[in-house]
Structure formats: C-alpha cells, structure tokens
Amino acid sequence: MTSPTHFDPSSSIKTLPGTSHRFHSLPDTAARFGINLDDLPFSLRPILEGIARNVGKNGITVEQLQALGNWPEHQGKEPVEIPFTAGRVIMHDLSGTPAIVDFAAMRSAVERMGLNPSIIEPLVRADLVIDHTVTMDNTGSPASLRICIVQPDSQQAPRQITDFHAVDAFTEIMPEKRTNND
C-alpha cells in the first residue's frame, strides 16, 4: 500500500455526467492509496468513504484512512481508531426543537461574551422534519378521537412557526415540512 503524506479530498470528487450532482469516488481514493476495494468488506466501504471525504477536518488524518484501508491485512485483529463523521443528521421536530433551542441559548451566551453568535453552528447538516405529530391529550371517552385529531393543528402551529423561524438563523439546519400527503 502506498503512503501519501497528504491527501486533498476534493481530488476524488466527480460529477455525474449530464447533471450537477457531485460524488466522492472511492475507487479513485483506493487507487491512490493502493487499497484493493475487492478485499475490503462492504460494511467498511462507506466508512472508508466518510474518512476520505473528511481528511483534514475534525482531526481526521491520512493515517486513519490508511489504517482502515489496511484492514484486509489483519482482518480486524489489530486495534484501529475509526473516526466517524455523519453526512447529515435527521431530527424529528419534537426532539429537534430542543436541540435548536440549545443552539440558540449557546448563541445568546456567545453574544453576551461580545463574540459573533454565528460561530455557533452545527458541524454537519441537520434536517429538521416538521410534521403533524398526534399527541394524546384525551383518552378514555367517546370524544377522544375527535379531540386528539382536531387539537393538534392548533397546538402545533406555534411550535412549527417557531421551528421555521429558528432554523432561518442557521445555515446547517434545514427545515423539511411534511404534510398528510407525504
């Protein structure tokens, strides 16, 4: 296996012909490092690609890329640190809203310290899925179904408006509105 000491992840970016879609070419990266992808288990290939895409970011190194590429030589019998960086995080509005509130609180604290609050931003893209969550506010009566179906729209409207306004402040959080037809 070759041992380049420097690797620019953008050197393996390709564009799908006839589109503007870009992707990281794992075969190009493997060739550069002398990694035989046929010997690497399928389950490790997406992890190898994730490492290759992120070399130079968040402490991910060429050595870590090479260590995972060497897996066929030791079949996992040698300890190898495998960094993982998610490509994106999908948050449901009920659990994602508290995360956005935490980011907003951190921004407020940073601003009180006299710093630019925009330095507080998720490290990876996050999609906040805003949908029609049904909550059970009434049970055990013949009217429960009607109450639980009618109330959610009036209860969710303020939360959904807050979510949409909050995510506007962040470049790495994208709202995704789901309707009953989705």
N, C-alpha and C positions, 0 to 999 in steps of 0.2 A: 504494500500500500504506500502511495506517495505521501509526503508530509508537507504540503504547502503551509507556510507560516502565516499567510494572510489569505483571507477569502472575502470577497465582496459579494454578498447575497444577490445583489442586482445583476451579477454576471450570468445568473442562471434563469433570469426572467424571460419568458417567451410570450408572444401574443398569438392568440388563436386566430388562424387565417380567416379573413373576412369579417372579423369582429374587433371590438376594442377590449375584449376580455384578456386579462393577463394571468399567467400562472407561473409557478416556480417549477422548473424542470429538474426533477430528482435524478433522471438519468445523466444529465449534464454534470450535476454536482458529484454523483457517484463516479463518473469517469474521471473527473478532476482529482479525486482522492483515491482512485484505484479500488473503489468499493464495488464488489460484484453483487448487484441487487438480487440476482437469482439465488444467492446463498443466504440472503437476509430474510428472516420470517416476515410475512405480510404484515403482521401486527406491529412490527418495528418501523416499517417504511413511513407511515405518517408521522411518527415521532422524529425520525431522521429528517424528514422534510421540514418539520417545525423547527428543529435545531438549525438547519441550514438557512431557513428564512430569517432567523433571528440572530445569527452570528454577529457579534459586535453590539448587541443590545442586551440590557438587563443582565450583564455578566456572562452571557453565553459565548463560549470560545470555540476556536477551530479544534482545539484538543478534545473537547466534548463531542464534536461532530466526528472526529476520527475514532474516538473511543467506541461510540455506538457502531460505526462502520466496521470496527474490528470484531464485532460480536461473533461472526461465524468461526473465528479462530479459537475462541474459548467457550462458546456455547453458553454464555451467561455464568460461567463458573468463577469469573473474576469480577470483583465489585466495580461497577461503573456508575458514576453520577450522571443521571439523565435529566437535564433541565426540561421543564415543560412550560411553554407559554401558550395560552389559549389564543386562538384566532379571533374569537369573539365570545361574549357571554350573553345568554338569553335570560332575561329576567321577567317574571310574571309581575303584573302591576301590584298585586298585594304584597309580594316580597321585595319587589324592586323599588317601590316608593320609599320605604325606609332607607334603602341604600342611597337614593338621590337626596333624601333629607340629610343623611350623614355627610355627603359631599358638600351640600350647601352649608352645613354647620362648619365644616373644615374651611370652606372659602371665607366664611364670616370671620373665623378666628385668624386666618392669614391676613385678611384685610385690616383687622384691629391691630395687627403687628406692624402695619404700614407697608405690607408687601402686596404684590399684584395677585388678586384672588384667582386669576385664570391659570396660575401654576398648579392648581388642584384640578386634576383631570384623570379619568380612568386610564390605566396603562394600555388597555385593549378596548376595542369597540364593544359596546354593550347595547343590545336591542331590548327596549322596554316594551313588552307586549301588553297593550291596554285593551281589555276585552270586557265582556259582560259577565262578570262573576256573580253567581247567585249565592246570596247569603241566606241562612235560615233564621229569620227574625221571629217567626211564629210557627209553632208546631202543635200538633195535637188537637186541632179544631178543623171543622169542615172548611173554614175560610182560609186555612194556612196556605194552600196552593196559590190562591188568588193574591193573598197579601205578599207572599215571597216572590211572586213574579212581577207584581206591579211596583213594589217599593224599590227594587234595585236601581232602576233608572234614575229615580230622584235622589237616591243615596250616592250613586256613583258619579253623577255629574260633577259635583265639586272636586272630587278626587281626580277625575280624569282631566278636568281643566287645569288643576294644579300640576299634574304629571306633564301635560303638554307644555305648559309654561316653564316648568323646571328644566326639562330636557333641552329647551332652547338655549340655556346658558352653557351647555356643554357640547363640545364638538365630537366627543367619542360616545355619546349616548343618543341613540336613535329611537324615536317613538314608532311603534307599529300598532295601528288601530285595527282591531278585529271587530267584525260585525257578525250578526247572526247568520249571514250568508256565507261566511268563510269556513 
